[in-house]
Amino acid sequence: MWYEKSVFYQIYPIGFCGAPTSNDGVYQNRIKKVIDWISHIKETGCDAVYFSPIFDSDNHGYDTRDYKNIDCRLGNNEDFKEVCRALHENGIKVVLDGVFNHVGRGFWAFKDVQEKKWDSPYKDWFHISFDGNSNYNDGFWYEGWEGHFELVKLNLRNPAVVSYLLECVDFWKNEFDIDGLRLDVAYCLDQDFLRTLRSHCNSLKEDFVLIGELLHGDYNQFVSDDKLHSCTNYECYKGLYSSMNSLNMFEIVHSLLRQFGPDNWCLYRGKHLLCFVDNHDVTRVADILTDKNHLPLIYGVLFGMPGVPCVYYGSEWGALGKKQDGDHALRPCFEKPEFSELTAFISKLAKAHKESKALCFGSFKSVVLTNKQAIFERKCDDERVLVAVNIENAPYTAHFDACCGTAVDLITGEAHDFGGGSELPPYSVQYWKMER
């Protein structure tokens, strides 16, 4: 599947394009800005773009008004069709955010219920009680997502709702030729709905991928042959930055062994989870790391560990943004992309990842582990890669059985000799491809 060998680039369109945070109803073609960034996206090494919500909404995109129209603050369907065409012509896949758990209060079917109450044919599209009232004095109570009543929860047990959402997916595929969906709050979605969606999408397009937003718990409940192909790996997201900040590489390696290790009890071996160091919901990685020398190293681990790496726009050059400062800080508009030393390094990591069968598909085994150093093995068929990381500001000599005397660093292309131990320079990451 194309997804398993990809490197993703995440764009939050409303912020990326500098659109108003509340829908002003004014059409402006801002989304074509993405076309100007295509060369940068390719130069960074990414070959798939995941767009956060792009359809007509009340405010931030997750409060959908109309699933069949691009938000006017970004442009219209023809504008976005041009963007998707340009991305595809440059070999870049397109994945959209499918927000199917809830809609905004401006959603056309909910507005019909507000107007007609009991007489609305859409009253069963939501979880409504006419024996109560809402915070907005609608004359009826309804269920909002996790207490957020600006987000009206859809009734995914209603066949009419399911049929409508599948119709929208068909529309996106036919209009924009999308290659997959990232499902918002997938942990809230009805599992029968997920099975129906998977079966439907299997018939739409070869290798149409479904990626779910999952936070904690057992990802196998949602990622399976009849539901999602993949999900967000929040366990390792936390382990990545926490290991760096606490100088404790045991944390991230423990998570990776638990998920992908050689023991029979490991949870997700063979699955390709979406991995990241930040996104539109969390503090930027350049702000969360206490030692800025760890910034390239955390990406080194990200691209070397099992999973599909995802880079959040701006973070590839070290953009800052703290969650406590609000969504605007996390989802800014940049005038133009930057190509820094960090970007160049990520580009090398992406190239190494995509060209290595072991890094895309290989098993995981811990070889050397201390508080400040880790060497782990990725192996697929006859290809064996050792990922070596030293987060300390001092050299470290690792002694282990390399089963081979020489290797090539996939990042730099330099030869490496393991005779008498292997020295890891301060603040370094290396991908050693072992010579046969």
C-alpha positions as CSV (number, residue, x, y, z in Angstrom):
1,M,0.0,0.0,0.0
2,W,1.3,3.5,-0.9
3,Y,0.6,4.7,2.6
4,E,3.2,2.4,4.3
5,K,6.1,3.9,2.3
6,S,5.1,7.5,2.6
7,V,6.2,10.6,4.5
8,F,3.3,13.0,5.3
9,Y,3.1,16.7,5.5
10,Q,0.2,18.1,7.6
11,I,-1.4,21.4,6.7
12,Y,-4.1,23.1,8.8
13,P,-5.7,25.1,5.9
14,I,-7.5,27.9,7.8
15,G,-4.4,28.8,9.7
16,F,-2.0,28.1,6.9
17,C,-3.9,30.3,4.5
18,G,-4.4,33.2,7.0
19,A,-8.2,32.9,6.8
20,P,-10.5,34.6,9.4
21,T,-11.0,32.3,12.4
22,S,-14.8,32.8,12.2
23,N,-16.6,32.3,8.9
24,D,-17.3,35.7,7.5
25,G,-19.1,34.3,4.4
26,V,-16.7,36.1,2.1
27,Y,-15.2,34.1,-0.8
28,Q,-11.5,34.4,-1.2
29,N,-9.2,32.0,-3.1
30,R,-6.6,31.4,-0.4
31,I,-6.2,27.6,-0.8
32,K,-4.0,28.0,-4.0
33,K,-1.3,29.0,-1.7
34,V,-0.6,25.3,-1.3
35,I,0.5,25.2,-4.9
36,D,3.3,27.7,-4.2
37,W,4.5,25.3,-1.4
38,I,4.6,22.1,-3.5
39,S,8.3,22.5,-4.4
40,H,9.1,23.0,-0.7
41,I,7.0,19.9,0.3
42,K,8.9,17.8,-2.2
43,E,12.2,19.2,-1.1
44,T,11.4,18.4,2.5
45,G,11.0,14.8,1.4
46,C,7.2,14.5,1.8
47,D,5.0,12.7,-0.7
48,A,1.6,12.9,0.9
49,V,-0.4,15.9,2.3
50,Y,-2.9,15.5,5.0
51,F,-5.3,18.5,5.1
52,S,-7.0,19.3,8.4
53,P,-10.7,20.3,7.8
54,I,-11.3,22.2,4.6
55,F,-15.1,22.1,4.2
56,D,-17.6,24.9,5.0
57,S,-17.7,25.4,8.7
58,D,-18.7,27.8,11.5
59,N,-15.2,28.5,12.8
60,H,-12.3,26.2,13.0
61,G,-13.2,23.5,10.5
62,Y,-14.3,20.8,12.9
63,D,-17.8,22.4,13.1
64,T,-18.9,21.5,9.6
65,R,-21.8,23.3,7.8
66,D,-21.6,21.6,4.5
67,Y,-19.5,18.5,3.6
68,K,-19.8,19.2,-0.2
69,N,-18.3,22.7,-0.3
70,I,-14.9,24.0,0.4
71,D,-15.0,26.8,3.0
72,C,-15.4,30.1,1.3
73,R,-12.6,31.6,3.4
74,L,-10.3,29.2,1.5
75,G,-11.9,29.2,-1.9
76,N,-14.4,27.0,-3.8
77,N,-14.4,23.5,-5.1
78,E,-12.8,24.4,-8.4
79,D,-10.0,26.1,-6.5
80,F,-9.3,23.0,-4.4
81,K,-9.7,20.7,-7.4
82,E,-6.8,22.7,-9.0
83,V,-4.7,22.2,-5.8
84,C,-5.3,18.5,-5.7
85,R,-4.5,18.2,-9.4
86,A,-1.2,20.0,-8.9
87,L,-0.3,17.8,-5.9
88,H,-1.1,14.6,-7.8
89,E,0.9,15.8,-10.9
90,N,3.9,16.2,-8.5
91,G,3.5,12.7,-7.1
92,I,1.9,13.8,-3.8
93,K,-1.1,11.9,-2.4
94,V,-4.0,13.8,-0.8
95,V,-5.7,12.8,2.5
96,L,-8.6,14.9,3.9
97,D,-9.9,15.2,7.4
98,G,-13.2,13.3,7.7
99,V,-15.1,14.9,10.6
100,F,-17.9,12.3,11.0
101,N,-18.6,12.3,14.7
102,H,-20.2,15.7,14.9
103,V,-21.1,18.8,12.9
104,G,-21.4,22.5,13.6
105,R,-24.6,24.3,14.7
106,G,-24.7,25.8,11.2
107,F,-25.0,22.4,9.6
108,W,-27.9,22.4,7.2
109,A,-29.8,19.5,8.7
110,F,-29.4,20.8,12.2
111,K,-30.7,24.2,11.2
112,D,-33.8,22.4,9.8
113,V,-34.4,20.8,13.2
114,Q,-34.0,24.2,14.9
115,E,-36.7,25.6,12.6
116,K,-39.2,22.7,12.4
117,K,-38.5,20.9,15.7
118,W,-40.6,17.7,15.7
119,D,-41.6,18.2,12.1
120,S,-38.0,18.1,10.8
121,P,-37.2,14.9,8.8
122,Y,-33.7,15.2,10.2
123,K,-34.5,15.2,13.9
124,D,-33.2,11.6,14.2
125,W,-29.9,12.5,12.6
126,F,-28.8,13.7,16.0
127,H,-29.2,12.7,19.7
128,I,-32.1,15.0,20.6
129,S,-34.7,15.2,23.4
130,F,-37.6,17.6,23.1
131,D,-38.1,17.3,26.9
132,G,-35.2,19.6,27.6
133,N,-33.4,22.7,26.3
134,S,-30.0,23.6,25.1
135,N,-27.5,26.2,26.3
136,Y,-28.5,28.1,23.1
137,N,-32.3,28.0,24.0
138,D,-33.1,25.9,20.9
139,G,-36.2,24.4,22.6
140,F,-34.7,21.0,22.7
141,W,-31.7,19.3,24.2
142,Y,-29.0,17.6,22.1
143,E,-25.7,15.8,22.7
144,G,-22.5,17.7,22.0
145,W,-19.1,16.2,21.5
146,E,-17.5,15.8,25.0
147,G,-19.6,18.7,26.3
148,H,-18.8,21.1,23.5
149,F,-22.3,22.1,22.4
150,E,-21.1,24.0,19.4
151,L,-20.3,20.5,18.0
152,V,-23.5,18.6,17.5
153,K,-23.0,14.8,17.7
154,L,-24.3,12.8,14.7
155,N,-26.4,9.7,15.2
156,L,-24.2,7.1,13.3
157,R,-26.7,4.4,14.1
158,N,-29.2,6.1,11.7
159,P,-28.9,4.5,8.2
160,A,-29.8,7.9,6.6
161,V,-26.8,9.6,8.3
162,V,-24.5,6.8,7.2
163,S,-25.8,6.9,3.7
164,Y,-25.3,10.7,3.5
165,L,-21.7,10.5,4.8
166,L,-20.8,7.8,2.3
167,E,-22.3,9.9,-0.4
168,C,-20.0,12.7,0.7
169,V,-16.9,10.5,0.6
170,D,-18.0,9.5,-3.0
171,F,-18.2,13.2,-3.8
172,W,-14.7,13.9,-2.5
173,K,-13.2,11.0,-4.4
174,N,-15.0,12.0,-7.7
175,E,-14.4,15.8,-7.3
176,F,-10.9,15.9,-5.9
177,D,-9.6,12.3,-6.5
178,I,-8.5,12.0,-2.9
179,D,-6.4,9.1,-1.7
180,G,-7.7,8.6,1.8
181,L,-9.2,10.1,5.0
182,R,-7.9,10.9,8.4
183,L,-10.9,10.4,10.7
184,D,-11.3,13.0,13.5
185,V,-11.9,11.6,17.0
186,A,-12.1,8.0,15.6
187,Y,-12.1,6.7,19.2
188,C,-15.7,8.1,19.4
189,L,-17.0,6.6,16.1
190,D,-19.4,3.7,16.1
191,Q,-17.5,0.6,15.1
192,D,-20.3,-0.7,12.8
193,F,-20.0,2.7,11.0
194,L,-16.2,2.1,10.6
195,R,-16.8,-1.3,9.1
196,T,-19.3,0.1,6.7
197,L,-17.0,3.0,5.8
198,R,-14.0,0.6,5.2
199,S,-16.1,-1.7,3.0
200,H,-17.3,1.3,1.0
201,C,-13.9,2.9,0.6
202,N,-12.4,-0.4,-0.5
203,S,-14.5,-0.2,-3.6
204,L,-13.7,3.5,-4.4
205,K,-10.0,3.4,-5.2
206,E,-7.2,1.0,-4.9
207,D,-5.2,1.6,-1.7
208,F,-7.7,4.2,-0.4
209,V,-6.4,4.6,3.2
210,L,-8.3,5.3,6.4
211,I,-6.3,6.7,9.3
212,G,-8.0,7.3,12.7
213,E,-7.3,9.8,15.4
214,L,-6.7,7.6,18.5
215,L,-5.2,8.8,21.7
216,H,-4.8,6.0,24.3
217,G,-5.9,2.5,24.9
218,D,-5.7,-0.5,22.6
219,Y,-5.4,0.7,19.0
220,N,-6.3,-2.9,17.8
221,Q,-9.9,-2.1,18.7
222,F,-10.0,0.2,15.7
223,V,-7.1,-0.8,13.4
224,S,-8.0,-4.1,11.8
225,D,-8.7,-5.7,8.4
226,D,-12.3,-4.6,8.5
227,K,-11.9,-1.1,10.1
228,L,-9.0,1.4,10.0
229,H,-5.7,0.8,8.2
230,S,-3.8,3.0,10.7
231,C,-4.1,5.5,13.5
232,T,-2.2,8.2,15.2
233,N,0.5,7.0,17.6
234,Y,0.0,9.3,20.6
235,E,1.8,6.8,22.9
236,C,5.1,7.3,21.0
237,Y,4.4,11.0,20.5
238,K,4.6,11.4,24.3
239,G,7.5,9.0,24.6
240,L,9.6,10.9,22.0
241,Y,9.7,14.3,23.6
242,S,9.6,12.9,27.2
243,S,12.6,10.7,26.6
244,M,14.6,13.7,25.4
245,N,13.5,16.1,28.1
246,S,14.1,13.6,31.0
247,L,17.2,12.1,29.4
248,N,15.6,8.7,29.6
249,M,15.7,6.8,26.4
250,F,14.1,3.8,28.2
251,E,10.7,5.4,27.8
252,I,10.5,5.6,24.1
253,V,12.2,2.3,23.6
254,H,9.9,0.6,26.1
255,S,6.9,1.9,24.1
256,L,8.4,0.7,20.8
257,L,9.1,-2.7,22.3
258,R,5.6,-2.9,23.6
259,Q,4.2,-2.0,20.3
260,F,6.5,-3.6,17.8
261,G,9.1,-5.7,19.6
262,P,10.1,-9.3,19.0
263,D,8.1,-10.8,21.9
264,N,4.8,-12.6,21.2
265,W,2.9,-10.1,23.4
266,C,3.8,-7.0,21.3
267,L,0.7,-5.2,20.2
268,Y,1.0,-3.7,16.7
269,R,3.7,-5.6,14.9
270,G,2.9,-5.4,11.1
271,K,0.8,-2.3,11.6
272,H,2.0,1.1,10.2
273,L,0.9,3.8,12.7
274,L,1.0,7.5,11.8
275,C,3.9,8.9,13.9
276,F,4.6,12.6,14.7
277,V,6.5,14.9,17.0
278,D,3.8,17.6,16.9
279,N,0.5,18.6,15.2
280,H,-2.2,21.2,15.2
281,D,-3.4,20.2,18.7
282,V,-0.2,20.2,20.7
283,T,2.8,22.5,21.5
284,R,5.3,22.7,18.6
285,V,8.3,20.3,19.1
286,A,10.8,23.2,19.0
287,D,9.0,24.7,22.1
288,I,8.4,21.5,24.0
289,L,12.1,20.3,24.0
290,T,14.2,21.7,26.8
291,D,17.5,21.1,25.0
292,K,17.3,22.5,21.4
293,N,20.2,20.3,20.4
294,H,17.6,17.5,20.6
295,L,15.5,18.9,17.8
296,P,17.2,17.1,14.9
297,L,17.6,14.0,17.1
298,I,13.9,13.6,17.8
299,Y,13.2,13.6,14.0
300,G,16.0,11.1,13.7
301,V,14.2,8.7,16.0
302,L,10.8,9.5,14.3
303,F,12.0,8.5,10.9
304,G,14.0,5.5,12.1
305,M,11.3,3.9,14.2
306,P,8.4,1.8,12.9
307,G,5.5,3.8,11.4
308,V,4.7,6.5,8.9
309,P,6.3,9.8,9.7
310,C,4.3,13.0,9.5
311,V,5.7,16.5,9.6
312,Y,3.6,19.5,10.7
313,Y,3.9,22.6,8.5
314,G,6.5,25.0,9.8
315,S,8.0,22.6,12.3
316,E,10.5,21.4,9.6
317,W,12.4,24.6,10.1
318,G,11.8,24.9,13.9
319,A,8.7,27.1,14.1
320,L,7.6,27.8,17.7
321,G,4.1,27.6,19.2
322,K,2.7,26.8,22.6
323,K,-0.7,25.3,23.3
324,Q,-1.3,27.5,26.3
325,D,-1.2,30.5,23.9
326,G,-4.2,29.2,22.0
327,D,-5.0,27.7,18.6
328,H,-3.6,30.8,16.8
329,A,-0.2,30.0,18.2
330,L,-0.3,26.4,16.9
331,R,-1.9,27.1,13.5
332,P,-0.2,30.2,12.1
333,C,0.1,31.6,8.6
334,F,3.6,31.7,7.3
335,E,4.4,34.1,4.4
336,K,6.6,31.5,2.7
337,P,8.3,28.3,3.6
338,E,11.8,28.3,5.0
339,F,14.6,25.8,4.3
340,S,16.9,25.6,7.2
341,E,19.6,23.3,8.4
342,L,16.9,21.3,10.2
343,T,14.8,21.1,7.0
344,A,17.8,19.8,5.1
345,F,18.4,17.2,7.7
346,I,14.7,16.1,7.7
347,S,14.9,15.8,3.9
348,K,17.8,13.4,4.3
349,L,15.9,11.4,6.9
350,A,12.9,11.2,4.6
351,K,15.0,10.0,1.7
352,A,16.6,7.4,3.8
353,H,13.3,6.2,5.2
354,K,11.5,5.9,1.8
355,E,14.4,4.1,0.2
356,S,14.9,1.6,3.0
357,K,12.8,-1.5,3.1
358,A,13.9,-2.1,6.6
359,L,12.9,1.4,7.8
360,C,9.5,1.1,6.1
361,F,8.6,-2.5,6.9
362,G,11.3,-3.9,9.3
363,S,11.0,-5.5,12.6
364,F,12.1,-3.7,15.8
365,K,14.7,-4.9,18.3
366,S,16.6,-3.0,21.0
367,V,20.4,-3.6,20.7
368,V,21.9,-1.0,23.1
369,L,20.0,1.1,25.7
370,T,21.2,3.5,28.3
371,N,19.5,6.7,29.7
372,K,21.1,8.8,27.0
373,Q,21.9,6.4,24.2
374,A,19.8,4.0,22.1
375,I,20.7,1.7,19.3
376,F,17.9,-0.4,17.8
377,E,17.7,-2.7,14.8
378,R,15.2,-2.6,11.9
379,K,15.3,-5.7,9.7
380,C,13.3,-6.7,6.7
381,D,14.3,-9.8,4.6
382,D,18.1,-9.4,3.9
383,E,18.3,-5.7,4.8
384,R,19.4,-4.7,8.3
385,V,19.6,-1.1,9.6
386,L,20.8,0.0,13.0
387,V,19.4,3.3,14.2
388,A,21.9,4.9,16.7
389,V,21.0,7.9,18.8
390,N,23.1,9.8,21.4
391,I,21.2,12.6,23.1
392,E,24.2,13.4,25.4
393,N,26.7,16.3,24.9
394,A,29.5,13.9,25.0
395,P,30.8,11.0,22.8
396,Y,29.8,7.5,23.7
397,T,31.4,4.2,22.6
398,A,29.0,1.4,22.1
399,H,30.1,-2.2,22.3
400,F,27.8,-4.8,20.8
401,D,27.7,-7.6,18.4
402,A,27.1,-5.9,15.0
403,C,27.4,-9.3,13.2
404,C,29.3,-7.4,10.5
405,G,32.4,-5.2,10.3
406,T,31.2,-2.4,8.1
407,A,28.1,-0.3,7.3
408,V,27.0,2.7,5.4
409,D,25.2,5.6,7.1
410,L,22.0,6.1,5.1
411,I,21.8,9.8,6.2
412,T,25.3,10.9,5.2
413,G,26.4,8.1,2.8
414,E,29.6,7.6,4.8
415,A,31.2,4.2,5.5
416,H,31.3,3.0,9.1
417,D,33.7,0.4,10.6
418,F,32.6,-1.4,13.8
419,G,36.1,-2.6,14.7
420,G,36.8,-2.1,18.4
421,G,33.4,-0.6,19.2
422,S,31.4,2.2,17.6
423,E,31.7,5.8,18.7
424,L,28.5,7.9,18.8
425,P,29.4,11.6,18.5
426,P,27.7,14.1,20.9
427,Y,24.1,14.9,19.9
428,S,24.0,12.5,17.0
429,V,21.8,10.1,15.1
430,Q,23.0,7.6,12.5
431,Y,21.3,5.0,10.3
432,W,23.8,2.2,9.7
433,K,22.9,-0.1,6.9
434,M,24.9,-3.2,7.5
435,E,26.9,-4.6,4.7
436,R,26.2,-8.2,3.8
